[in-house]
Amino acid sequence: MLVGYSSSSSEEESEADSEAATDRKTSLSRKCKEEDVSEDSCPTKKKAKIKEQVPKTRLPLPGGLLAMFPEEVDPQTDDSSLHNGRIRSFKHERGNWATYVYLPYHPEEEFGELLEKLLSALAAHGVFLNPQEEFHLSLSQTVVLRHHWIQPFTQSLRAGLAHCKRFLCSAGRLKVYCNAERTRTFLGMEVLTGHAQLLDLVRVVDRLMTEFRLDTFYEDPSFHVSLAWCVGDFTVQVKECIEELQSLVDDHEDGAFVLRLDCVELRCKTGNKTFRFPLVP
C-alpha cells in the first residue's frame, strides 16, 4: 500500500503558516492597542502635547509691584519747560526721592513789599528774577534717597534732634549765590545772628548724611534765605546791582529791614512728603 505523506505534510505546513500569520497579526494589533492606551494614560506625554499646542505667554506684573520697584525714568519729570526752565542737578528716576533739610520762614507783609522793590530794581537793569514759591533756610544739600530709606532716615533724624533747642536768628545782608552746575542764580539774605545754633543743627544732619553715605553740607556754609532766582549764571549782573539793592533793605520805611526767623521746627522734604521735627522749647 502506498501512502501519500508528501501531500499531507504540505497541507499541515500550509495550515501552520496560516496560523502563524494570524498570530503575528493578532500580536501586532494587541501591541498597537497597548501603545495607544499607554500614550493616553501617561500624564507626562499629555503635558508634552499640551505644551506644544499652547504658546508660552508671560503674565504682566501687578501695578502695585511695579510701583514698589520702579526704575524707569519718567521723561516728563526731566522736562525743564515744566519747571520754569529749571534743570535738575541729577537725573530723575522713579524710586529716587530728592531730599533736603531746612528751617521754614513764614514771611510777613513787610517782607513781600520789600521783595517787590528789589525785583523791580533788578528788572530796571535787565535782570529778571522769579520770587521763591516758599522761603526757607537750608541745612543740607539736596540729596537722593531711595524710597525704602525714607523711614529709617527720618527716624534717625528725629532721634538726633531730640536735645536741640529752639532759637531765633536774623538775616539782613543781601548776597548772590549760584549753584554748582552754574544753571541757576539766587538772590539771598544772609544770616547775621544765630550762626552757632545753625552749625549745631548742621552737625546733627551731617552725621545722618554720613551714616547713609550721602553728601554733607558745605564746609564753611553761608546760611541764608533765598529770595528770588533765575535760570543761568547771572552772578556778575546781580553783583553789579547789589549795593543799590542793599540800600533798599537798609532804608526800608522806618529803618533797616531785618528778616527774623523763629526756629521752632526743622523740616525734611523728600519728594512730595514733608516731615516735621519740633525743637525743644
C-alpha positions as CSV (number, residue, x, y, z in Angstrom):
1,M,0.0,0.0,0.0
2,L,1.3,3.4,-0.9
3,V,0.7,6.4,1.4
4,G,1.0,9.9,0.1
5,Y,2.9,11.6,3.0
6,S,4.1,14.5,1.0
7,S,0.6,15.8,0.3
8,S,-0.4,15.6,3.9
9,S,2.8,17.3,5.1
10,S,2.3,20.2,2.7
11,E,-1.2,20.8,3.9
12,E,0.0,20.8,7.5
13,E,2.7,23.2,6.7
14,S,0.3,25.5,4.9
15,E,-2.1,25.4,7.9
16,A,0.8,26.1,10.3
17,D,1.9,29.1,8.2
18,S,-1.6,30.4,8.1
19,E,-1.9,30.1,11.9
20,A,1.5,31.8,12.4
21,A,0.5,34.8,10.2
22,T,-2.8,35.1,12.1
23,D,-0.9,35.0,15.4
24,R,1.5,37.8,14.1
25,K,-1.4,40.0,13.1
26,T,-3.1,39.4,16.5
27,S,0.1,40.2,18.3
28,L,0.7,43.4,16.2
29,S,-2.9,44.5,16.7
30,R,-2.6,44.0,20.5
31,K,0.7,45.9,20.6
32,C,-0.7,48.9,18.8
33,K,-3.7,49.0,21.2
34,E,-1.3,48.8,24.2
35,E,0.7,51.7,22.8
36,D,-2.4,53.8,22.2
37,V,-3.6,53.1,25.8
38,S,-0.1,53.8,27.2
39,E,0.0,57.2,25.4
40,D,-3.4,58.2,26.5
41,S,-2.9,57.2,30.1
42,C,0.6,58.8,30.6
43,P,0.3,62.3,32.1
44,T,3.8,63.2,31.1
45,K,3.1,62.7,27.4
46,K,-0.2,64.5,27.8
47,K,1.5,67.5,29.2
48,A,4.1,67.4,26.4
49,K,1.3,67.6,23.8
50,I,-0.4,70.5,25.6
51,K,2.9,72.4,25.8
52,E,3.4,72.0,22.1
53,Q,-0.1,73.3,21.3
54,V,-0.3,76.2,23.8
55,P,2.1,79.1,23.1
56,K,4.0,80.5,26.1
57,T,2.8,83.8,27.4
58,R,4.2,86.0,30.2
59,L,1.6,87.5,32.6
60,P,2.1,91.2,33.4
61,L,3.2,92.2,36.9
62,P,0.5,93.8,39.1
63,G,0.7,97.6,39.1
64,G,1.3,97.6,42.9
65,L,4.6,95.7,42.4
66,L,5.7,98.0,39.6
67,A,5.1,101.0,41.9
68,M,7.2,99.4,44.7
69,F,10.3,98.7,42.5
70,P,10.2,101.2,39.6
71,E,13.4,102.0,37.8
72,E,12.3,103.7,34.6
73,V,12.8,107.4,34.0
74,D,9.6,109.5,33.6
75,P,10.5,111.8,30.7
76,Q,8.1,114.5,31.8
77,T,9.9,114.9,35.2
78,D,13.1,116.0,33.4
79,D,11.3,118.4,31.1
80,S,12.7,121.8,32.1
81,S,9.7,123.6,30.5
82,L,7.5,122.1,33.2
83,H,9.7,123.7,35.9
84,N,10.1,127.3,34.7
85,G,13.2,126.3,32.8
86,R,15.0,124.8,35.8
87,I,17.4,122.0,35.2
88,R,17.8,119.1,37.6
89,S,21.2,118.7,39.4
90,F,20.8,115.0,39.0
91,K,18.8,112.7,36.7
92,H,15.4,111.9,38.0
93,E,14.4,108.2,38.4
94,R,11.3,106.7,39.8
95,G,12.1,105.4,43.3
96,N,14.7,108.2,43.8
97,W,13.4,111.0,46.1
98,A,15.1,114.4,46.1
99,T,15.6,115.2,49.8
100,Y,16.8,118.2,51.8
101,V,16.6,119.5,55.4
102,Y,15.6,123.1,56.3
103,L,14.1,125.7,58.6
104,P,10.9,127.3,57.2
105,Y,10.4,131.0,57.0
106,H,6.9,132.5,57.1
107,P,7.2,136.0,55.6
108,E,5.2,138.9,56.9
109,E,3.6,141.6,54.8
110,E,6.6,144.0,55.1
111,F,8.9,141.3,53.6
112,G,6.6,141.0,50.5
113,E,6.7,144.7,49.9
114,L,10.5,144.8,50.1
115,L,10.9,141.9,47.7
116,E,8.8,143.6,45.1
117,K,11.1,146.7,45.3
118,L,14.2,144.5,44.9
119,L,12.9,142.7,41.9
120,S,11.8,145.9,40.2
121,A,15.2,147.4,40.7
122,L,16.9,144.4,39.1
123,A,14.4,144.5,36.2
124,A,15.4,148.1,35.6
125,H,18.9,146.8,34.9
126,G,17.7,144.0,32.6
127,V,17.9,141.2,35.2
128,F,14.7,139.4,35.8
129,L,14.3,137.1,38.8
130,N,11.4,135.0,40.0
131,P,10.3,135.2,43.6
132,Q,10.7,131.9,45.6
133,E,7.4,130.0,45.9
134,E,8.3,129.3,49.6
135,F,11.1,130.6,51.8
136,H,13.4,128.6,54.0
137,L,17.0,128.3,55.3
138,S,18.7,125.2,54.1
139,L,20.6,122.9,56.5
140,S,21.7,120.3,53.9
141,Q,22.4,119.9,50.3
142,T,19.7,118.2,48.1
143,V,20.5,114.5,48.1
144,V,18.8,111.4,46.7
145,L,17.0,108.9,49.0
146,R,15.7,105.6,47.8
147,H,12.1,105.1,48.8
148,H,12.9,102.3,51.4
149,W,15.4,104.6,53.1
150,I,12.9,107.3,54.0
151,Q,11.5,105.8,57.2
152,P,14.9,104.9,58.8
153,F,16.3,108.3,57.6
154,T,13.6,110.4,59.2
155,Q,13.6,108.2,62.4
156,S,17.3,108.7,62.8
157,L,16.9,112.5,62.2
158,R,14.2,112.7,64.9
159,A,16.5,110.9,67.3
160,G,19.4,113.2,66.6
161,L,17.3,116.3,67.2
162,A,15.9,115.1,70.5
163,H,18.0,117.6,72.5
164,C,18.2,120.5,70.1
165,K,16.5,123.7,71.4
166,R,14.5,126.4,69.8
167,F,16.3,129.7,69.0
168,L,16.0,132.9,67.0
169,C,18.2,134.0,64.1
170,S,18.1,137.1,61.9
171,A,19.2,138.0,58.4
172,G,19.7,141.3,56.6
173,R,22.6,141.3,54.3
174,L,22.0,140.6,50.6
175,K,24.3,138.2,48.8
176,V,24.4,136.5,45.3
177,Y,24.6,132.7,45.0
178,C,24.9,130.3,42.1
179,N,24.5,126.5,42.2
180,A,27.5,124.2,41.5
181,E,26.3,123.5,37.9
182,R,26.0,127.2,37.2
183,T,22.5,126.7,36.0
184,R,20.7,129.0,38.5
185,T,21.4,132.2,40.2
186,F,19.9,133.3,43.5
187,L,19.5,136.5,45.5
188,G,19.6,135.6,49.1
189,M,19.6,137.3,52.5
190,E,22.5,136.1,54.7
191,V,22.2,135.3,58.4
192,L,23.5,137.9,60.9
193,T,22.7,136.2,64.2
194,G,22.1,132.5,65.3
195,H,25.1,131.2,63.3
196,A,26.3,128.9,66.2
197,Q,23.0,127.3,66.7
198,L,22.6,126.7,63.0
199,L,26.0,124.9,63.0
200,D,24.8,122.6,65.8
201,L,21.9,121.6,63.6
202,V,24.1,121.0,60.6
203,R,26.3,118.7,62.7
204,V,23.3,116.6,63.5
205,V,22.2,116.5,59.9
206,D,25.8,115.8,58.6
207,R,26.1,112.8,60.9
208,L,23.0,111.4,59.4
209,M,24.1,112.0,55.8
210,T,27.4,110.3,56.6
211,E,25.5,107.3,58.0
212,F,23.6,107.0,54.7
213,R,26.7,107.7,52.6
214,L,25.2,111.0,51.3
215,D,26.8,114.4,50.7
216,T,27.2,116.5,53.8
217,F,26.6,120.3,53.9
218,Y,29.2,122.8,52.8
219,E,32.4,123.1,54.9
220,D,32.0,126.8,55.5
221,P,28.3,127.4,55.0
222,S,26.8,130.8,54.2
223,F,23.4,130.4,55.9
224,H,20.8,132.4,54.1
225,V,17.2,132.6,53.0
226,S,16.8,132.6,49.2
227,L,14.5,135.4,48.0
228,A,14.5,135.0,44.2
229,W,16.1,133.1,41.4
230,C,16.6,132.9,37.6
231,V,17.9,130.3,35.2
232,G,21.5,130.6,34.2
233,D,24.6,132.2,35.7
234,F,23.8,135.9,36.2
235,T,26.2,136.3,39.2
236,V,28.1,139.2,37.7
237,Q,25.0,141.2,36.6
238,V,23.3,140.8,40.1
239,K,26.5,141.8,41.9
240,E,26.7,145.0,39.9
241,C,23.4,145.9,41.5
242,I,24.0,144.6,45.0
243,E,24.8,148.0,46.6
244,E,21.7,149.6,45.2
245,L,19.6,146.6,46.4
246,Q,21.2,146.7,49.9
247,S,20.3,150.4,50.2
248,L,16.7,149.4,49.7
249,V,17.0,147.0,52.6
250,D,18.8,149.4,54.9
251,D,16.5,152.4,54.1
252,H,13.2,150.4,54.2
253,E,10.4,152.6,55.7
254,D,11.2,153.1,59.4
255,G,14.6,151.6,59.3
256,A,16.7,148.7,58.1
257,F,14.7,145.6,57.3
258,V,15.7,142.5,59.4
259,L,14.4,139.1,58.5
260,R,13.6,137.3,61.7
261,L,13.5,133.5,61.7
262,D,11.8,131.8,64.6
263,C,13.5,128.4,64.6
264,V,11.0,126.2,66.4
265,E,10.7,123.4,63.9
266,L,13.0,121.7,61.5
267,R,11.6,120.1,58.4
268,C,12.7,117.4,55.9
269,K,11.2,117.4,52.4
270,T,11.6,114.2,50.4
271,G,9.7,114.0,47.1
272,N,6.2,115.2,47.8
273,K,6.3,114.4,51.5
274,T,7.3,116.8,54.3
275,F,8.3,115.6,57.8
276,R,8.3,118.0,60.8
277,F,10.6,117.9,63.8
278,P,9.7,120.3,66.6
279,L,12.7,121.6,68.5
280,V,12.8,121.5,72.3
281,P,11.1,124.6,73.9
